[in-house]
Amino acid sequence: MFENHPREDIEALMKANIEFRRLFLRHRELDSKVHDAEIGVLPLDSDTLSGMKREKLVAKERLLRMWQEARTSTH
C-alpha cells in the first residue's frame, strides 16, 4: 500500500498523525497474516481469514481517506 507514493511523505504523515501510523502498521500486519494464511503458512479457519480481510479493507479505505485529506490540506 502506498508503493507509488514518496516514502518521505508517508513517513511524515506517520509522524504527524498517530492514527494514520497505527492504521498503517495494523494494515501491514494484517496483510502479512492474510498472505501467510493464503499460502498455507498460517493455519486459520475461513471465518477468521474473512474477518481479517474485512478489517484490512476497512483500514485501507480509512488510510486512503486520511492520505487524501492530508494531501488536499497541504495543497
N, C-alpha and C positions, 0 to 999 in steps of 0.2 A: 504494500500500500504506500502511496506517495513516491513510488520509484522514479517518476518523471519530474519530481519537484526538487529544487536545490536542497541538499541536506542541511545547509546552514539555516534556511528558512524554517525547516521542520524543527531543528534544534532550538531556534529562537522562540518559536511558538511553544515548544515543550517547556522552556524555562519561564516564559511569561504566563502560561496558563496551566495550572496544576491539573485541572480536569482533563484537558487535552492530553497531557502527559500520562495520566492514569489510564485513560481510554486507549491511547496509542499502545502502551505496554500490555494492557489486557488483550487488545486485538491481536497483537503479535503472539502472545501466549496461546490464545485460542487457535490462531492459525497453525501454529506448530502442533498443537494437540490434535486438531482435526486432520492435519496431514498425516501424522503418525497413526491415527486410528484408521484412516483410509488405506494406508499401505500395510496395515496389519501389525504394526509395532506396538501400538497401544490398544489393548483389548477394551472396547466399550460396546455397550448394547446400543441398539439403534435409537432408542428414545434419548439416551444421554447424548449421543452424537448429534441427533437432530436439534436438541436443546442448545448445544454448543454452537452449532451452525447459526441458529437463530440469534443467539447472543452476539456472535461475531458480526452478523449482518447489521444488527442494531448499533453496535459500536462503530462499524464502518460508516453507516449513514450519519451518525452523530458527529464523527470526526470530520467527515466531508463538509457538513454544515458549519462546523466550527472553523474549519480551514477557510471556507468561502467567506464567512463573516469577518475573519481576521484579514483576509486579503482585501475585501471591499472597504474596510475601515482604515486601512493604511494607504489606499489609493484614492 
